[in-house]
Amino acid sequence: MAFAAAALVIAALAGCGASADGSAGGPEPRTGATDAAAQGSAAPGPGTTAQRPAPAALRKNLPGLGPRTLAKVPDDARQVVVVTGEGRDSSRATAVVYQRRNPDGDPDMAAGADWRAVATWDAHNARRGWTDHHVTGDLRSPIGVFPLTDAGGRLPNPGTRLSYDQSSGFTIGGTGFEGEPLAGSFDYVVAINYNRKAGTSPRDWTRPLGQKRGGGIWFHVDHGGPTQGCVSISKKHMKKLLLILDPERHPVVVMGDAASLAR
């Protein structure tokens, strides 16, 4: 990895995948913007025609999500990854990928539309759990609803339809909080659009909310321990996630501890 790329990664990765002593790290995906749209949380759209159910009706069957959380799921989202933490202060979670069932082939999901789970995986999140107001160094993952638009990794594109940046800049070394090696953690990543500019490489460190609000929050390969802010799943499951996500389905992640998501 070139020196410039290494410096970028270490400086920007004040969060995810960083070693316990801070000597090396992986991106703590950038957070959002000064408003809901910039942060990645989406407000519900306008009402519907008489021929279709209200957007809220299409979202209501997402398990574990309360009305406040559901209201932030975009109306056009037809893929939702729900990451549910075991507790507010827990670093363990479960990731479930849902897709809208569409038996008629209607992309707008007419009456009878429903969601189905297509994958369920164990996951890690930040060492100290979750927060509604993420800041650099708090070792908590941000709670919210965030689009998934961009991916990358040290390894070649496995076939994802998301924009993909293959680069040696995703190389990482050092050890995690439990002494586990971090090598390979960024073989595959999907940027979580918290405090970042959508449509750019996960390695773009633009942070609309400012540096203090953290960033570089990604899905990445699990290294066997807590992250600094990211969500990690096994390498096999990261590859599958990349193959599932389809930009035409406007995928988002809904992430937080169970109690927060139920609000």
N, C-alpha and C positions, 0 to 999 in steps of 0.2 A: 504494500500500500504506500503510495507517495506520501511524503511528509505533510504536504498541505492537506491531503485528504484525511490523514491521521489526526492532525490538529483539529480539523473541523469536527470529526466524529467525537473526539474526546471532549471538546469544548461544548458541543451541542448536546451531548448525551449526559447531561447532568442528572438524568433520571434513569430510564429503563436500562436494565442490563448492566448498569455500572457496578464496578466491584465494590465490595464492602468498605474498602479503605478509600474509595473515590479515585483510584489510580487509573482506572479504565472504565469505559462505560458504553452503553448503547443508548440510542436516542430516547428521550422522554418526549414523545410526539408533541408537537406544538399545539398550543391551545389557541383557540379561536379568534375572537374579534370583540369589538366593543358592543356588539349587539348579538341577539340570539342567532341570527343568520351567520354571522362571522364565527361564532363559537361552534357552529355545527348543529346546534339544536334547532329543530325546525318547528315552526308553529303550524297548526292545522290550516288548511286552505279554505276557500269559500265553500258555500253550501252546494248541494247537488241538485240535479234535476229530479223531476217527479219519477223518472224511470229507474233511478238508482238509489240504493240506500245511502245514508249519510256516510262520509268518510269514517267517522267514529265507529260506525257499525262494522266496517271492514277491519278495524283494528281491535275490536273488543275481545277477540278470542286469543290474543297473545297472552299466554299464561304468566302469572306473577306480576303483571304490570297494572298499576292503578291508574285512575283517570288523569292525574297530572302528568304522569310519564307518557301515557298513551297519546295525550294531546300534542306531545312534541314529536311523535313519529310522523314523518311527512306523508301526505296523502298518496304520493306516487311511489312510496317504498313498497316493493314486492319481495324484498329479501331483508330479513332482520336477524342479526346475530345478537341474542340476549345473553349477556355475561352476568351471572348472578353470584355475588360474593357470599361466602358462608356467614359472614358477620361484618359489622362496620369496621372492626379492627383486624379482620382475618386476611391472610394473603392467599387463601385458597378459594377457587370459584369453579363454576360450571358454565361452559359455553354451549348454547343450543342455537343451531341455524334453522330459521323458519322461512318458508316460502309460501306465498299465497297460492292456494289451490285454485286452479282455473280450468274446470272441466269443459267450458264452452269455447276455450281459446280466446276469450275476450280479455284483452290486455288491461282493461279498466276494472275488471273484476265485478261483474254484475251480481244481482241478488243470488244469495247462496254461497258467496265467496267465503273462503275460510283459509286458515293457516295450517300447514303441516310441518312438523319437525323433520328435517332431512339429515341431521347429524347432532350428536351430543358428545362433548369432550370435556375431560378434566382440564383445568387451567390454573395458572398462578396470576395474581395481581400484585400490587405494591406491598412492600413489607409491612407497612402499618395499616393497610386496608384502604378505605375509601374516603373521599371528601367532596363536598359541594363547591369548595373554593380551593382548587389546587394551586399551590405555589411551588417554586423551585425548591427542592430539597426537603419537602415535607414527607416524602416516602409514602404518599398516598395516591391512588389512582383517581382521576376525575369522574364524578358521577354525571351521567347525561346521555343524550342521544346525539350521535355524531356520524356524518356520512363517511363512507369508505370509497375513495375514488382512485387511490394511487398505491402502487406496490413497488417492490424491488427486492434486491438481495445480492449476496455474493455469488450465488449460483445462477445459471441461466433461467430464463422464464420457463416454468414448467407447462405453460399453456394458458395462463390466465388471460381474461379479456380486459382486465384493468390495465392502465398504463403501467409499464414495468421498467425500472431502472436497474440494470445489472452493473455492479461496480465493485471493485476491490475496496472501496470506501466503506463497505459494510463489514469489513473484517474487524473482529474484536478479540481481545485476549483478557488475561487476568482471571480473577475468581469472584464469585458471588458472595452473598451474605452468609451462606452456610459452607463456604470453602469450595463450592462446586466450580469447575471450569466453565468459563463463558464462551469459549471457542465454538463457533458454529451457530451462535444465537441469532445472528443476522443473515443466515443462509437464505432465509425467506422472510420478508416482512410485508405487512399491510399497514399503511399509515392510517391512524385514527384522526379524523379532522378536528382535533382540539388545538386551538391556538396555532394553526398552520394555514398556509395558502393552498387551497385545493387546486388540483391540476398540475402540481409540481412534483418533483421527486421527493420521496420521504427524507432525502438528505438536504432539502432546502430548509434552512433554519429561520425563515421569515416567521415572526411571532406577532400577530396583530394586537394581542393583549399586552405585549411587552415581555421582556425577559423574565421578570419576576413571577409571571404566571406559568412558567414552565413551558414544556413542549417536548416534541419528539416522542409522543405517545404512540406506540405501535402495537399491533399483533406481531409477535416474533416467536422463534423456536424456543421452546422451554429448555432451561438449563438445569432444572431440578431444584429450584429454590425461588424465593420471592423476587420480584422485580423492583425497580425504583419508581415505576409509575405505569408501565406497559401491562399488556395482557399477553401471557405466553401459553402456547399449546405445543404438543409434540411436533417434531419435524414432519411426520407422516400426516398429521392433521393440518399443519400449516399448508402443506402442498395441496391437500384436499380443499381447504378453504379458498385458496387461490383459484382452483378450478371451478368451484361453485359460484363465486362472486361474478355477477354480470352487471356491468354499468347500465345496461338498458332496463334493469330491474331496480335501479336506484337504491343499492344496498346501504343500510345503516347499522351501526352497533348501538345497542341500548345496554348500558353498563352501570353497575353499582351493587351495593349490598342489597339483600332481599327486602329489608324493611324500607329502604329508600325507593326501590323500584315499585313497591306496592303503593306508594303515595298517589 
